[in-house]
Amino acid sequence: MNRAKIVMAIYALAAVLAMCSIGYSVAASSGFGAIAGIVATCVIFMTAFKMKRKLRTQGLL
């Protein structure tokens, strides 16, 4: 497994954890936590897609 795939796997794990934090915050009745989880998920997805485009242009994916 090359370095690019490891980086993308870390982004995927971070996205899963951010989505789990949304569910946990809803269960704990924390509105601020749910909003923070949504923002974190969006930031992780945007960063991951930018990284994927960068790695594709370099020919690593």
N, CA, C and O atoms as a Maestro MAE file, in Angstrom:
{
 s_m_m2io_version
 :::
 2.0.0
}

f_m_ct {
 s_m_title
 :::
 protein
 m_atom[244] {
  # First column is atom index #
  i_m_mmod_type
  r_m_x_coord
  r_m_y_coord
  r_m_z_coord
  i_m_residue_number
  s_m_chain_name
  s_m_pdb_residue_name
  s_m_pdb_atom_name
  i_m_atomic_number
  :::
  1 25 0.856 -1.173 0.000 1 A "MET " " N  " 7
  2 3 0.000 0.000 0.000 1 A "MET " " CA " 6
  3 2 0.903 1.237 0.000 1 A "MET " " C  " 6
  4 15 1.760 1.401 0.869 1 A "MET " " O  " 8
  5 25 0.693 2.089 -0.982 2 A "ASN " " N  " 7
  6 3 1.552 3.258 -1.069 2 A "ASN " " CA " 6
  7 2 1.084 4.359 -0.125 2 A "ASN " " C  " 6
  8 15 0.023 4.268 0.493 2 A "ASN " " O  " 8
  9 25 1.896 5.387 -0.032 3 A "ARG " " N  " 7
  10 3 1.654 6.465 0.927 3 A "ARG " " CA " 6
  11 2 0.352 7.202 0.653 3 A "ARG " " C  " 6
  12 15 -0.329 7.608 1.595 3 A "ARG " " O  " 8
  13 25 -0.010 7.385 -0.608 4 A "ALA " " N  " 7
  14 3 -1.229 8.108 -0.960 4 A "ALA " " CA " 6
  15 2 -2.470 7.381 -0.462 4 A "ALA " " C  " 6
  16 15 -3.414 8.012 0.013 4 A "ALA " " O  " 8
  17 25 -2.471 6.076 -0.569 5 A "LYS " " N  " 7
  18 3 -3.631 5.312 -0.107 5 A "LYS " " CA " 6
  19 2 -3.731 5.323 1.408 5 A "LYS " " C  " 6
  20 15 -4.834 5.295 1.955 5 A "LYS " " O  " 8
  21 25 -2.604 5.363 2.090 6 A "ILE " " N  " 7
  22 3 -2.622 5.453 3.548 6 A "ILE " " CA " 6
  23 2 -3.199 6.795 3.976 6 A "ILE " " C  " 6
  24 15 -3.988 6.864 4.918 6 A "ILE " " O  " 8
  25 25 -2.806 7.856 3.288 7 A "VAL " " N  " 7
  26 3 -3.339 9.189 3.595 7 A "VAL " " CA " 6
  27 2 -4.843 9.221 3.388 7 A "VAL " " C  " 6
  28 15 -5.566 9.768 4.221 7 A "VAL " " O  " 8
  29 25 -5.328 8.649 2.301 8 A "MET " " N  " 7
  30 3 -6.766 8.644 2.035 8 A "MET " " CA " 6
  31 2 -7.506 7.768 3.056 8 A "MET " " C  " 6
  32 15 -8.645 8.070 3.411 8 A "MET " " O  " 8
  33 25 -6.882 6.708 3.523 9 A "ALA " " N  " 7
  34 3 -7.503 5.867 4.553 9 A "ALA " " CA " 6
  35 2 -7.624 6.629 5.872 9 A "ALA " " C  " 6
  36 15 -8.610 6.465 6.592 9 A "ALA " " O  " 8
  37 25 -6.645 7.450 6.191 10 A "ILE " " N  " 7
  38 3 -6.719 8.270 7.400 10 A "ILE " " CA " 6
  39 2 -7.841 9.291 7.290 10 A "ILE " " C  " 6
  40 15 -8.564 9.525 8.259 10 A "ILE " " O  " 8
  41 25 -7.993 9.905 6.110 11 A "TYR " " N  " 7
  42 3 -9.101 10.840 5.895 11 A "TYR " " CA " 6
  43 2 -10.442 10.129 6.033 11 A "TYR " " C  " 6
  44 15 -11.383 10.685 6.600 11 A "TYR " " O  " 8
  45 25 -10.535 8.918 5.524 12 A "ALA " " N  " 7
  46 3 -11.787 8.167 5.623 12 A "ALA " " CA " 6
  47 2 -12.109 7.835 7.087 12 A "ALA " " C  " 6
  48 15 -13.262 7.939 7.506 12 A "ALA " " O  " 8
  49 25 -11.114 7.446 7.848 13 A "LEU " " N  " 7
  50 3 -11.320 7.162 9.260 13 A "LEU " " CA " 6
  51 2 -11.746 8.424 10.010 13 A "LEU " " C  " 6
  52 15 -12.630 8.373 10.865 13 A "LEU " " O  " 8
  53 25 -11.124 9.545 9.691 14 A "ALA " " N  " 7
  54 3 -11.497 10.808 10.339 14 A "ALA " " CA " 6
  55 2 -12.938 11.181 10.008 14 A "ALA " " C  " 6
  56 15 -13.660 11.685 10.868 14 A "ALA " " O  " 8
  57 25 -13.362 10.938 8.769 15 A "ALA " " N  " 7
  58 3 -14.738 11.252 8.378 15 A "ALA " " CA " 6
  59 2 -15.734 10.368 9.129 15 A "ALA " " C  " 6
  60 15 -16.780 10.845 9.569 15 A "ALA " " O  " 8
  61 25 -15.414 9.101 9.272 16 A "VAL " " N  " 7
  62 3 -16.296 8.187 10.010 16 A "VAL " " CA " 6
  63 2 -16.407 8.619 11.468 16 A "VAL " " C  " 6
  64 15 -17.501 8.618 12.033 16 A "VAL " " O  " 8
  65 25 -15.302 8.982 12.068 17 A "LEU " " N  " 7
  66 3 -15.328 9.420 13.462 17 A "LEU " " CA " 6
  67 2 -16.104 10.723 13.626 17 A "LEU " " C  " 6
  68 15 -16.807 10.903 14.620 17 A "LEU " " O  " 8
  69 25 -15.984 11.631 12.659 18 A "ALA " " N  " 7
  70 3 -16.740 12.887 12.730 18 A "ALA " " CA " 6
  71 2 -18.236 12.622 12.597 18 A "ALA " " C  " 6
  72 15 -19.043 13.260 13.273 18 A "ALA " " O  " 8
  73 25 -18.606 11.682 11.726 19 A "MET " " N  " 7
  74 3 -20.024 11.352 11.589 19 A "MET " " CA " 6
  75 2 -20.554 10.658 12.852 19 A "MET " " C  " 6
  76 15 -21.705 10.865 13.237 19 A "MET " " O  " 8
  77 25 -19.725 9.845 13.486 20 A "CYS " " N  " 7
  78 3 -20.133 9.212 14.745 20 A "CYS " " CA " 6
  79 2 -20.316 10.252 15.836 20 A "CYS " " C  " 6
  80 15 -21.187 10.109 16.694 20 A "CYS " " O  " 8
  81 25 -19.507 11.292 15.808 21 A "SER " " N  " 7
  82 3 -19.640 12.342 16.826 21 A "SER " " CA " 6
  83 2 -20.966 13.074 16.690 21 A "SER " " C  " 6
  84 15 -21.509 13.554 17.685 21 A "SER " " O  " 8
  85 25 -21.494 13.167 15.478 22 A "ILE " " N  " 7
  86 3 -22.807 13.779 15.287 22 A "ILE " " CA " 6
  87 2 -23.869 12.953 16.003 22 A "ILE " " C  " 6
  88 15 -24.690 13.498 16.741 22 A "ILE " " O  " 8
  89 25 -23.855 11.653 15.789 23 A "GLY " " N  " 7
  90 3 -24.815 10.768 16.432 23 A "GLY " " CA " 6
  91 2 -24.689 10.777 17.939 23 A "GLY " " C  " 6
  92 15 -25.693 10.768 18.651 23 A "GLY " " O  " 8
  93 25 -23.461 10.794 18.430 24 A "TYR " " N  " 7
  94 3 -23.257 10.835 19.875 24 A "TYR " " CA " 6
  95 2 -23.783 12.141 20.457 24 A "TYR " " C  " 6
  96 15 -24.386 12.142 21.530 24 A "TYR " " O  " 8
  97 25 -23.562 13.241 19.766 25 A "SER " " N  " 7
  98 3 -24.023 14.539 20.252 25 A "SER " " CA " 6
  99 2 -25.544 14.619 20.261 25 A "SER " " C  " 6
  100 15 -26.131 15.193 21.178 25 A "SER " " O  " 8
  101 25 -26.178 14.051 19.253 26 A "VAL " " N  " 7
  102 3 -27.641 14.031 19.226 26 A "VAL " " CA " 6
  103 2 -28.172 13.193 20.385 26 A "VAL " " C  " 6
  104 15 -29.139 13.577 21.043 26 A "VAL " " O  " 8
  105 25 -27.542 12.056 20.632 27 A "ALA " " N  " 7
  106 3 -27.980 11.192 21.732 27 A "ALA " " CA " 6
  107 2 -27.784 11.869 23.087 27 A "ALA " " C  " 6
  108 15 -28.557 11.643 24.018 27 A "ALA " " O  " 8
  109 25 -26.753 12.693 23.192 28 A "ALA " " N  " 7
  110 3 -26.466 13.386 24.447 28 A "ALA " " CA " 6
  111 2 -27.212 14.716 24.541 28 A "ALA " " C  " 6
  112 15 -27.018 15.466 25.498 28 A "ALA " " O  " 8
  113 25 -28.052 15.011 23.570 29 A "SER " " N  " 7
  114 3 -28.834 16.251 23.519 29 A "SER " " CA " 6
  115 2 -27.955 17.491 23.537 29 A "SER " " C  " 6
  116 15 -28.262 18.474 24.211 29 A "SER " " O  " 8
  117 25 -26.864 17.435 22.794 30 A "SER " " N  " 7
  118 3 -25.949 18.564 22.712 30 A "SER " " CA " 6
  119 2 -26.048 19.187 21.323 30 A "SER " " C  " 6
  120 15 -25.499 18.658 20.356 30 A "SER " " O  " 8
  121 25 -26.744 20.303 21.231 31 A "GLY " " N  " 7
  122 3 -26.890 20.973 19.943 31 A "GLY " " CA " 6
  123 2 -25.576 21.512 19.425 31 A "GLY " " C  " 6
  124 15 -25.284 21.425 18.232 31 A "GLY " " O  " 8
  125 25 -24.777 22.077 20.335 32 A "PHE " " N  " 7
  126 3 -23.474 22.605 19.927 32 A "PHE " " CA " 6
  127 2 -22.579 21.486 19.403 32 A "PHE " " C  " 6
  128 15 -21.879 21.671 18.407 32 A "PHE " " O  " 8
  129 25 -22.595 20.341 20.056 33 A "GLY " " N  " 7
  130 3 -21.776 19.210 19.615 33 A "GLY " " CA " 6
  131 2 -22.200 18.691 18.257 33 A "GLY " " C  " 6
  132 15 -21.360 18.310 17.441 33 A "GLY " " O  " 8
  133 25 -23.514 18.675 18.008 34 A "ALA " " N  " 7
  134 3 -24.006 18.215 16.710 34 A "ALA " " CA " 6
  135 2 -23.569 19.160 15.603 34 A "ALA " " C  " 6
  136 15 -23.147 18.721 14.533 34 A "ALA " " O  " 8
  137 25 -23.671 20.459 15.862 35 A "ILE " " N  " 7
  138 3 -23.250 21.440 14.855 35 A "ILE " " CA " 6
  139 2 -21.748 21.363 14.622 35 A "ILE " " C  " 6
  140 15 -21.286 21.446 13.484 35 A "ILE " " O  " 8
  141 25 -20.990 21.203 15.697 36 A "ALA " " N  " 7
  142 3 -19.540 21.064 15.565 36 A "ALA " " CA " 6
  143 2 -19.179 19.802 14.784 36 A "ALA " " C  " 6
  144 15 -18.235 19.811 13.994 36 A "ALA " " O  " 8
  145 25 -19.917 18.731 14.998 37 A "GLY " " N  " 7
  146 3 -19.672 17.501 14.248 37 A "GLY " " CA " 6
  147 2 -19.978 17.662 12.770 37 A "GLY " " C  " 6
  148 15 -19.253 17.142 11.922 37 A "GLY " " O  " 8
  149 25 -21.055 18.384 12.456 38 A "ILE " " N  " 7
  150 3 -21.395 18.634 11.049 38 A "ILE " " CA " 6
  151 2 -20.324 19.470 10.382 38 A "ILE " " C  " 6
  152 15 -19.919 19.186 9.255 38 A "ILE " " O  " 8
  153 25 -19.861 20.509 11.078 39 A "VAL " " N  " 7
  154 3 -18.800 21.356 10.525 39 A "VAL " " CA " 6
  155 2 -17.519 20.549 10.339 39 A "VAL " " C  " 6
  156 15 -16.847 20.676 9.315 39 A "VAL " " O  " 8
  157 25 -17.180 19.724 11.321 40 A "ALA " " N  " 7
  158 3 -15.971 18.898 11.214 40 A "ALA " " CA " 6
  159 2 -16.071 17.931 10.038 40 A "ALA " " C  " 6
  160 15 -15.097 17.727 9.313 40 A "ALA " " O  " 8
  161 25 -17.248 17.338 9.851 41 A "THR " " N  " 7
  162 3 -17.441 16.418 8.728 41 A "THR " " CA " 6
  163 2 -17.258 17.141 7.400 41 A "THR " " C  " 6
  164 15 -16.594 16.628 6.499 41 A "THR " " O  " 8
  165 25 -17.839 18.319 7.276 42 A "CYS " " N  " 7
  166 3 -17.703 19.087 6.031 42 A "CYS " " CA " 6
  167 2 -16.250 19.467 5.765 42 A "CYS " " C  " 6
  168 15 -15.777 19.370 4.632 42 A "CYS " " O  " 8
  169 25 -15.546 19.897 6.804 43 A "VAL " " N  " 7
  170 3 -14.141 20.282 6.634 43 A "VAL " " CA " 6
  171 2 -13.298 19.076 6.229 43 A "VAL " " C  " 6
  172 15 -12.438 19.182 5.354 43 A "VAL " " O  " 8
  173 25 -13.541 17.945 6.858 44 A "ILE " " N  " 7
  174 3 -12.770 16.741 6.526 44 A "ILE " " CA " 6
  175 2 -13.029 16.315 5.088 44 A "ILE " " C  " 6
  176 15 -12.096 15.977 4.360 44 A "ILE " " O  " 8
  177 25 -14.303 16.330 4.674 45 A "PHE " " N  " 7
  178 3 -14.617 15.939 3.301 45 A "PHE " " CA " 6
  179 2 -13.988 16.888 2.290 45 A "PHE " " C  " 6
  180 15 -13.427 16.446 1.288 45 A "PHE " " O  " 8
  181 25 -14.077 18.198 2.549 46 A "MET " " N  " 7
  182 3 -13.476 19.165 1.611 46 A "MET " " CA " 6
  183 2 -11.973 18.978 1.519 46 A "MET " " C  " 6
  184 15 -11.408 19.005 0.426 46 A "MET " " O  " 8
  185 25 -11.323 18.789 2.657 47 A "THR " " N  " 7
  186 3 -9.876 18.598 2.658 47 A "THR " " CA " 6
  187 2 -9.489 17.301 1.946 47 A "THR " " C  " 6
  188 15 -8.501 17.258 1.212 47 A "THR " " O  " 8
  189 25 -10.271 16.251 2.168 48 A "ALA " " N  " 7
  190 3 -9.963 14.962 1.537 48 A "ALA " " CA " 6
  191 2 -10.128 15.032 0.024 48 A "ALA " " C  " 6
  192 15 -9.311 14.479 -0.713 48 A "ALA " " O  " 8
  193 25 -11.179 15.710 -0.450 49 A "PHE " " N  " 7
  194 3 -11.364 15.810 -1.898 49 A "PHE " " CA " 6
  195 2 -10.281 16.664 -2.552 49 A "PHE " " C  " 6
  196 15 -9.855 16.379 -3.672 49 A "PHE " " O  " 8
  197 25 -9.838 17.709 -1.856 50 A "LYS " " N  " 7
  198 3 -8.726 18.511 -2.388 50 A "LYS " " CA " 6
  199 2 -7.457 17.670 -2.465 50 A "LYS " " C  " 6
  200 15 -6.717 17.734 -3.446 50 A "LYS " " O  " 8
  201 25 -7.213 16.879 -1.419 51 A "MET " " N  " 7
  202 3 -6.028 16.028 -1.405 51 A "MET " " CA " 6
  203 2 -6.109 14.964 -2.498 51 A "MET " " C  " 6
  204 15 -5.105 14.650 -3.137 51 A "MET " " O  " 8
  205 25 -7.291 14.417 -2.711 52 A "LYS " " N  " 7
  206 3 -7.459 13.395 -3.747 52 A "LYS " " CA " 6
  207 2 -7.164 13.973 -5.122 52 A "LYS " " C  " 6
  208 15 -6.506 13.335 -5.943 52 A "LYS " " O  " 8
  209 25 -7.659 15.197 -5.370 53 A "ARG " " N  " 7
  210 3 -7.379 15.840 -6.663 53 A "ARG " " CA " 6
  211 2 -5.882 16.077 -6.827 53 A "ARG " " C  " 6
  212 15 -5.328 15.861 -7.905 53 A "ARG " " O  " 8
  213 25 -5.228 16.522 -5.753 54 A "LYS " " N  " 7
  214 3 -3.790 16.773 -5.803 54 A "LYS " " CA " 6
  215 2 -3.017 15.483 -6.073 54 A "LYS " " C  " 6
  216 15 -2.087 15.470 -6.880 54 A "LYS " " O  " 8
  217 25 -3.400 14.404 -5.399 55 A "LEU " " N  " 7
  218 3 -2.703 13.134 -5.592 55 A "LEU " " CA " 6
  219 2 -2.951 12.562 -6.981 55 A "LEU " " C  " 6
  220 15 -2.070 11.927 -7.559 55 A "LEU " " O  " 8
  221 25 -4.158 12.787 -7.521 56 A "ARG " " N  " 7
  222 3 -4.430 12.299 -8.877 56 A "ARG " " CA " 6
  223 2 -3.610 13.033 -9.916 56 A "ARG " " C  " 6
  224 15 -3.109 12.420 -10.859 56 A "ARG " " O  " 8
  225 25 -3.465 14.356 -9.755 57 A "THR " " N  " 7
  226 3 -2.680 15.121 -10.730 57 A "THR " " CA " 6
  227 2 -1.209 14.732 -10.667 57 A "THR " " C  " 6
  228 15 -0.495 14.828 -11.666 57 A "THR " " O  " 8
  229 25 -0.754 14.292 -9.492 58 A "GLN " " N  " 7
  230 3 0.619 13.826 -9.364 58 A "GLN " " CA " 6
  231 2 0.796 12.389 -9.835 58 A "GLN " " C  " 6
  232 15 1.920 11.901 -9.951 58 A "GLN " " O  " 8
  233 25 -0.321 11.710 -10.106 59 A "GLY " " N  " 7
  234 3 -0.254 10.344 -10.587 59 A "GLY " " CA " 6
  235 2 -0.028 9.305 -9.495 59 A "GLY " " C  " 6
  236 15 0.419 8.193 -9.775 59 A "GLY " " O  " 8
  237 25 -0.335 9.663 -8.259 60 A "LEU " " N  " 7
  238 3 -0.108 8.728 -7.159 60 A "LEU " " CA " 6
  239 2 -1.326 7.843 -6.882 60 A "LEU " " C  " 6
  240 15 -1.198 6.815 -6.216 60 A "LEU " " O  " 8
  241 25 -2.498 8.224 -7.379 61 A "LEU " " N  " 7
  242 3 -3.688 7.406 -7.176 61 A "LEU " " CA " 6
  243 2 -4.083 6.732 -8.470 61 A "LEU " " C  " 6
  244 15 -5.068 5.994 -8.506 61 A "LEU " " O  " 8
  :::
 }
 m_bond[243] {
  # First column is bond index #
  i_m_from
  i_m_to
  i_m_order
  :::
  1 1 2 1
  2 2 3 1
  3 3 4 2
  4 3 5 1
  5 5 6 1
  6 6 7 1
  7 7 8 2
  8 7 9 1
  9 9 10 1
  10 10 11 1
  11 11 12 2
  12 11 13 1
  13 13 14 1
  14 14 15 1
  15 15 16 2
  16 15 17 1
  17 17 18 1
  18 18 19 1
  19 19 20 2
  20 19 21 1
  21 21 22 1
  22 22 23 1
  23 23 24 2
  24 23 25 1
  25 25 26 1
  26 26 27 1
  27 27 28 2
  28 27 29 1
  29 29 30 1
  30 30 31 1
  31 31 32 2
  32 31 33 1
  33 33 34 1
  34 34 35 1
  35 35 36 2
  36 35 37 1
  37 37 38 1
  38 38 39 1
  39 39 40 2
  40 39 41 1
  41 41 42 1
  42 42 43 1
  43 43 44 2
  44 43 45 1
  45 45 46 1
  46 46 47 1
  47 47 48 2
  48 47 49 1
  49 49 50 1
  50 50 51 1
  51 51 52 2
  52 51 53 1
  53 53 54 1
  54 54 55 1
  55 55 56 2
  56 55 57 1
  57 57 58 1
  58 58 59 1
  59 59 60 2
  60 59 61 1
  61 61 62 1
  62 62 63 1
  63 63 64 2
  64 63 65 1
  65 65 66 1
  66 66 67 1
  67 67 68 2
  68 67 69 1
  69 69 70 1
  70 70 71 1
  71 71 72 2
  72 71 73 1
  73 73 74 1
  74 74 75 1
  75 75 76 2
  76 75 77 1
  77 77 78 1
  78 78 79 1
  79 79 80 2
  80 79 81 1
  81 81 82 1
  82 82 83 1
  83 83 84 2
  84 83 85 1
  85 85 86 1
  86 86 87 1
  87 87 88 2
  88 87 89 1
  89 89 90 1
  90 90 91 1
  91 91 92 2
  92 91 93 1
  93 93 94 1
  94 94 95 1
  95 95 96 2
  96 95 97 1
  97 97 98 1
  98 98 99 1
  99 99 100 2
  100 99 101 1
  101 101 102 1
  102 102 103 1
  103 103 104 2
  104 103 105 1
  105 105 106 1
  106 106 107 1
  107 107 108 2
  108 107 109 1
  109 109 110 1
  110 110 111 1
  111 111 112 2
  112 111 113 1
  113 113 114 1
  114 114 115 1
  115 115 116 2
  116 115 117 1
  117 117 118 1
  118 118 119 1
  119 119 120 2
  120 119 121 1
  121 121 122 1
  122 122 123 1
  123 123 124 2
  124 123 125 1
  125 125 126 1
  126 126 127 1
  127 127 128 2
  128 127 129 1
  129 129 130 1
  130 130 131 1
  131 131 132 2
  132 131 133 1
  133 133 134 1
  134 134 135 1
  135 135 136 2
  136 135 137 1
  137 137 138 1
  138 138 139 1
  139 139 140 2
  140 139 141 1
  141 141 142 1
  142 142 143 1
  143 143 144 2
  144 143 145 1
  145 145 146 1
  146 146 147 1
  147 147 148 2
  148 147 149 1
  149 149 150 1
  150 150 151 1
  151 151 152 2
  152 151 153 1
  153 153 154 1
  154 154 155 1
  155 155 156 2
  156 155 157 1
  157 157 158 1
  158 158 159 1
  159 159 160 2
  160 159 161 1
  161 161 162 1
  162 162 163 1
  163 163 164 2
  164 163 165 1
  165 165 166 1
  166 166 167 1
  167 167 168 2
  168 167 169 1
  169 169 170 1
  170 170 171 1
  171 171 172 2
  172 171 173 1
  173 173 174 1
  174 174 175 1
  175 175 176 2
  176 175 177 1
  177 177 178 1
  178 178 179 1
  179 179 180 2
  180 179 181 1
  181 181 182 1
  182 182 183 1
  183 183 184 2
  184 183 185 1
  185 185 186 1
  186 186 187 1
  187 187 188 2
  188 187 189 1
  189 189 190 1
  190 190 191 1
  191 191 192 2
  192 191 193 1
  193 193 194 1
  194 194 195 1
  195 195 196 2
  196 195 197 1
  197 197 198 1
  198 198 199 1
  199 199 200 2
  200 199 201 1
  201 201 202 1
  202 202 203 1
  203 203 204 2
  204 203 205 1
  205 205 206 1
  206 206 207 1
  207 207 208 2
  208 207 209 1
  209 209 210 1
  210 210 211 1
  211 211 212 2
  212 211 213 1
  213 213 214 1
  214 214 215 1
  215 215 216 2
  216 215 217 1
  217 217 218 1
  218 218 219 1
  219 219 220 2
  220 219 221 1
  221 221 222 1
  222 222 223 1
  223 223 224 2
  224 223 225 1
  225 225 226 1
  226 226 227 1
  227 227 228 2
  228 227 229 1
  229 229 230 1
  230 230 231 1
  231 231 232 2
  232 231 233 1
  233 233 234 1
  234 234 235 1
  235 235 236 2
  236 235 237 1
  237 237 238 1
  238 238 239 1
  239 239 240 2
  240 239 241 1
  241 241 242 1
  242 242 243 1
  243 243 244 2
  :::
 }
}
